[in-house]
Amino acid sequence: MTAPDVKIDPEWKQVLAEEFAKPYFAQIRQHLLRDKAAGKTLFPPGGQIFRAFDMTPFSKVRVVILGQDPYHQPGQAMGLCFSVPKVIRPPASLVNIFKELQRDLGIPPPGHGDLSHWAHQGVFLLNAILTVPQGEAGAHQRVGWQVFTDAVIRLLSEKKEGLVFLLWGNFARAKKALIDTQRHHVLEGVHPSPLAGNRFIGCGHFSATNRLLTSMGQPPIDWRLS
């Protein structure tokens, strides 16, 4: 796969042109094609794989929230980490995110789990692994996506200033090594999954993010979801 074959926001296409031209990226595509040929259903749908990039162009990124891999049940994955379409019931981790928003900022839980409003404001909702076969959580961990998304994080760190990275859980926190903490802010915490004992609630990351943004002369994120 060469860069012109990748349908993605033009800014990101330019920034990531070298990655798209590397052999590992062609291997990702071949793996996805083999899975499809074997009759597997992949999530999110093809046109939504790069949705986080399309909704938050490189120049607009202000905050980065890092997830692991997409939801693996039908209708859930939409190309934004932790987010689900409005017609889908929010999964448990997202419910805990909303609980912390209410505790931290007094924002009542919304009636849906679509985080597009955050993405439009510069919150880059990136999964480290961009695809998953139906019912096979983590099955694409070794196809090459992490090489790609690690490069994305490095490029954000190198080419941007004053980003706020929210790293929830051990998987995301391991990515701190890719970030220049002299140029960017990193907030680390427990994963929002109930399996982490609900210790995510109390982190205060949403108010802390807005304090950091305003201290840099930027508008805060409106974390409310209509």
C-alpha positions as CSV (number, residue, x, y, z in Angstrom):
1,M,0.0,0.0,0.0
2,T,1.3,3.4,-0.9
3,A,0.3,6.7,0.6
4,P,-2.1,7.6,-2.3
5,D,-4.1,4.4,-1.6
6,V,-4.9,5.4,2.0
7,K,-8.2,7.3,2.5
8,I,-7.5,9.6,5.4
9,D,-7.6,13.3,6.3
10,P,-5.1,15.2,4.0
11,E,-3.1,16.6,6.9
12,W,-2.6,13.2,8.5
13,K,-1.8,11.7,5.0
14,Q,1.0,14.2,4.6
15,V,2.4,13.7,8.1
16,L,2.2,9.9,7.9
17,A,3.3,9.5,4.2
18,E,6.5,7.7,5.2
19,E,4.7,5.2,7.4
20,F,2.2,4.4,4.7
21,A,5.0,3.7,2.3
22,K,6.8,1.2,4.6
23,P,6.6,-2.5,4.0
24,Y,4.9,-3.2,7.4
25,F,1.9,-1.1,6.4
26,A,1.4,-3.2,3.2
27,Q,1.6,-6.3,5.4
28,I,-1.3,-4.9,7.6
29,R,-3.4,-4.5,4.5
30,Q,-2.6,-8.1,3.4
31,H,-3.5,-9.4,6.8
32,L,-6.9,-7.6,6.7
33,L,-7.6,-8.9,3.2
34,R,-6.8,-12.5,4.3
35,D,-9.2,-12.2,7.2
36,K,-11.9,-11.0,5.0
37,A,-11.2,-13.8,2.5
38,A,-11.6,-16.2,5.3
39,G,-15.1,-14.9,6.0
40,K,-14.2,-12.9,9.1
41,T,-16.1,-9.7,9.9
42,L,-13.8,-6.9,10.9
43,F,-14.6,-3.9,13.1
44,P,-14.8,-1.0,12.7
45,P,-16.1,-1.0,9.1
46,G,-13.5,-0.2,6.5
47,G,-14.5,3.4,6.0
48,Q,-14.2,4.1,9.8
49,I,-10.8,2.6,10.4
50,F,-9.2,6.1,10.3
51,R,-12.1,8.0,11.7
52,A,-10.2,9.4,14.6
53,F,-7.8,10.9,12.1
54,D,-10.6,12.2,9.9
55,M,-12.5,13.8,12.8
56,T,-9.4,15.4,14.4
57,P,-6.9,16.6,11.8
58,F,-3.3,16.9,12.8
59,S,-3.3,20.7,13.2
60,K,-6.4,20.4,15.5
61,V,-5.1,17.9,18.0
62,R,-4.9,19.3,21.6
63,V,-5.7,16.3,23.7
64,V,-4.9,12.6,23.1
65,I,-6.9,9.8,24.8
66,L,-5.3,6.4,24.0
67,G,-7.3,3.2,23.9
68,Q,-6.2,-0.4,23.2
69,D,-8.3,-2.0,20.5
70,P,-11.8,-1.6,19.1
71,Y,-14.9,-3.1,20.5
72,H,-15.4,-6.5,19.0
73,Q,-19.2,-7.0,19.0
74,P,-21.5,-5.9,16.1
75,G,-22.4,-2.2,15.9
76,Q,-20.1,-1.0,18.7
77,A,-16.8,0.1,17.1
78,M,-16.9,3.4,15.2
79,G,-13.2,4.3,14.9
80,L,-12.9,6.4,18.1
81,C,-11.5,4.8,21.2
82,F,-14.1,4.2,24.0
83,S,-16.9,5.6,21.7
84,V,-20.0,3.8,20.4
85,P,-22.8,5.0,18.0
86,K,-25.7,6.7,19.6
87,V,-28.0,3.7,19.1
88,I,-25.6,1.4,21.1
89,R,-25.7,1.1,24.9
90,P,-22.5,2.5,26.4
91,P,-20.1,-0.3,27.5
92,A,-19.0,-0.5,31.1
93,S,-15.7,1.4,30.7
94,L,-17.6,4.3,29.0
95,V,-20.2,4.3,31.8
96,N,-17.3,4.8,34.3
97,I,-15.9,7.6,32.2
98,F,-19.3,9.3,32.4
99,K,-19.4,8.7,36.2
100,E,-16.1,10.4,36.6
101,L,-17.2,13.3,34.4
102,Q,-20.2,13.8,36.7
103,R,-18.0,13.5,39.9
104,D,-15.3,15.8,38.4
105,L,-17.3,18.4,36.5
106,G,-20.9,17.8,37.5
107,I,-21.9,16.7,34.0
108,P,-24.8,14.3,34.0
109,P,-24.4,11.1,32.1
110,P,-25.6,11.6,28.5
111,G,-28.2,9.4,26.8
112,H,-25.6,7.9,24.4
113,G,-22.0,7.0,24.0
114,D,-20.9,8.8,20.9
115,L,-17.8,10.9,21.7
116,S,-17.7,12.7,18.3
117,H,-18.2,16.1,20.0
118,W,-14.9,15.6,21.8
119,A,-13.1,14.7,18.6
120,H,-14.4,17.8,16.8
121,Q,-12.8,19.9,19.6
122,G,-9.4,18.4,19.2
123,V,-9.6,15.3,21.4
124,F,-7.8,12.7,19.4
125,L,-9.4,9.4,20.3
126,L,-6.8,6.9,19.2
127,N,-6.9,3.1,19.6
128,A,-3.4,1.6,19.5
129,I,-4.8,-1.2,17.4
130,L,-7.2,-0.1,14.7
131,T,-9.1,-3.2,13.7
132,V,-10.4,-6.4,15.4
133,P,-12.3,-9.5,14.0
134,Q,-15.8,-10.0,15.4
135,G,-15.7,-11.7,18.8
136,E,-11.9,-11.9,18.8
137,A,-10.7,-9.3,21.2
138,G,-7.0,-8.4,20.7
139,A,-6.6,-10.7,17.7
140,H,-4.9,-7.9,15.6
141,Q,-2.4,-6.9,18.3
142,R,0.5,-8.4,16.2
143,V,-0.5,-7.5,12.6
144,G,1.5,-4.2,12.7
145,W,-1.0,-1.6,13.9
146,Q,1.0,-0.8,17.0
147,V,4.1,0.0,14.9
148,F,1.9,2.5,13.0
149,T,0.2,4.1,16.1
150,D,3.5,4.3,18.0
151,A,4.8,6.3,15.0
152,V,1.6,8.5,15.3
153,I,2.3,9.2,19.0
154,R,6.0,9.9,18.3
155,L,5.1,12.3,15.4
156,L,2.6,14.1,17.6
157,S,5.2,14.4,20.3
158,E,7.9,15.7,17.9
159,K,5.8,18.1,15.8
160,K,3.3,19.5,18.3
161,E,3.7,21.5,21.5
162,G,1.7,21.5,24.7
163,L,-0.5,18.5,24.1
164,V,-2.3,16.8,27.0
165,F,-2.0,13.0,26.9
166,L,-4.5,10.9,29.0
167,L,-3.0,7.5,29.6
168,W,-5.5,5.1,31.3
169,G,-4.3,1.7,32.3
170,N,-1.0,-0.1,32.1
171,F,-1.2,-0.6,28.3
172,A,-1.6,3.1,27.6
173,R,0.8,4.2,30.3
174,A,3.6,2.2,28.6
175,K,3.3,4.6,25.7
176,K,4.6,7.4,27.9
177,A,8.1,6.4,26.6
178,L,7.1,7.7,23.2
179,I,6.2,11.2,24.5
180,D,8.6,14.1,25.2
181,T,7.3,15.1,28.7
182,Q,9.3,18.3,28.5
183,R,7.1,19.5,25.7
184,H,3.8,17.9,26.6
185,H,1.6,17.1,29.6
186,V,0.9,13.5,30.6
187,L,-1.9,12.5,33.0
188,E,-1.7,8.8,34.0
189,G,-4.4,6.8,35.7
190,V,-6.2,3.5,36.1
191,H,-8.2,2.1,33.2
192,P,-11.9,3.0,33.4
193,S,-12.9,-0.7,33.2
194,P,-14.8,-2.0,36.2
195,L,-12.2,-4.8,36.2
196,A,-9.8,-2.2,37.5
197,G,-11.9,-2.0,40.7
198,N,-13.5,1.3,39.5
199,R,-10.4,3.1,40.7
200,F,-10.6,5.3,37.6
201,I,-13.3,7.3,39.4
202,G,-11.6,10.0,41.3
203,C,-8.8,10.7,38.8
204,G,-10.0,14.2,38.0
205,H,-8.4,14.1,34.5
206,F,-11.2,16.1,32.8
207,S,-10.9,19.2,35.0
208,A,-7.1,18.8,35.0
209,T,-7.0,18.8,31.2
210,N,-9.1,22.0,31.1
211,R,-6.8,23.7,33.6
212,L,-3.8,22.8,31.5
213,L,-5.4,24.0,28.3
214,T,-6.4,27.3,29.8
215,S,-3.0,27.8,31.3
216,M,-1.6,27.6,27.8
217,G,-4.2,30.1,26.5
218,Q,-6.4,27.5,24.8
219,P,-10.1,27.1,25.2
220,P,-11.2,24.2,27.5
221,I,-12.9,21.1,26.2
222,D,-16.6,21.1,26.5
223,W,-17.0,17.5,27.8
224,R,-20.8,17.6,27.7
225,L,-22.5,15.4,25.1
226,S,-25.8,16.5,23.8
